[in-house]
Amino acid sequence: MLQWLTAAAMERGCDRLVLEVRVDNPVALGLYHSEGFRPDAWLTDYYEDGCAAWRMIKELAMTRAG
């Protein structure tokens, strides 16, 4: 699904994907990292329960043709 989303975003001219993920979710963090997302910002108290999040970004401009 992430690969489809990446392709669709590139087709529409997007230069990056951005998401937020809980810092206590190592499975999701590992998945996003393996798909090319990199931590961009630490978001303190991001979730209602006080859990922090990582904002993660996947740059698409370098992989876009043309």
DAWOWO-V530636 format. One record per backbone hydrogen bond with DSSP energy under -0.5 kcal/mol. CO is the residue of the C=O (numbers start at 1). NH is the residue of the N-H. E is the energy in kcal/mol with one decimal. If there is no record, write none. Layout:
BEGIN
co:CO nh:NH e:E
co:CO nh:NH e:E
END
This chain:
BEGIN
co:1 nh:5 e:-2.7
co:2 nh:6 e:-2.5
co:3 nh:7 e:-2.3
co:4 nh:8 e:-2.8
co:5 nh:9 e:-2.5
co:6 nh:10 e:-2.3
co:7 nh:11 e:-2.3
co:8 nh:12 e:-1.3
co:9 nh:14 e:-2.6
co:10 nh:13 e:-1.7
co:15 nh:60 e:-3.2
co:15 nh:61 e:-1.4
co:17 nh:58 e:-2.5
co:19 nh:56 e:-3.2
co:21 nh:54 e:-2.8
co:22 nh:25 e:-1.3
co:25 nh:29 e:-2.4
co:26 nh:30 e:-2.4
co:27 nh:31 e:-2.2
co:28 nh:32 e:-2.8
co:29 nh:33 e:-2.3
co:30 nh:34 e:-2.4
co:31 nh:35 e:-1.2
co:32 nh:37 e:-2.5
co:33 nh:36 e:-1.8
co:38 nh:57 e:-2.5
co:41 nh:43 e:-0.5
co:41 nh:55 e:-3.1
co:42 nh:44 e:-0.7
co:43 nh:46 e:-1.0
co:43 nh:53 e:-1.9
co:47 nh:50 e:-2.4
co:50 nh:45 e:-0.6
co:51 nh:46 e:-0.5
co:51 nh:47 e:-2.4
co:52 nh:23 e:-1.9
co:53 nh:43 e:-3.4
co:54 nh:21 e:-2.1
co:54 nh:56 e:-0.6
co:55 nh:40 e:-3.4
co:55 nh:41 e:-1.4
co:56 nh:19 e:-2.3
co:57 nh:38 e:-2.5
co:57 nh:59 e:-0.5
co:58 nh:17 e:-2.2
co:60 nh:63 e:-1.1
co:60 nh:64 e:-1.2
END
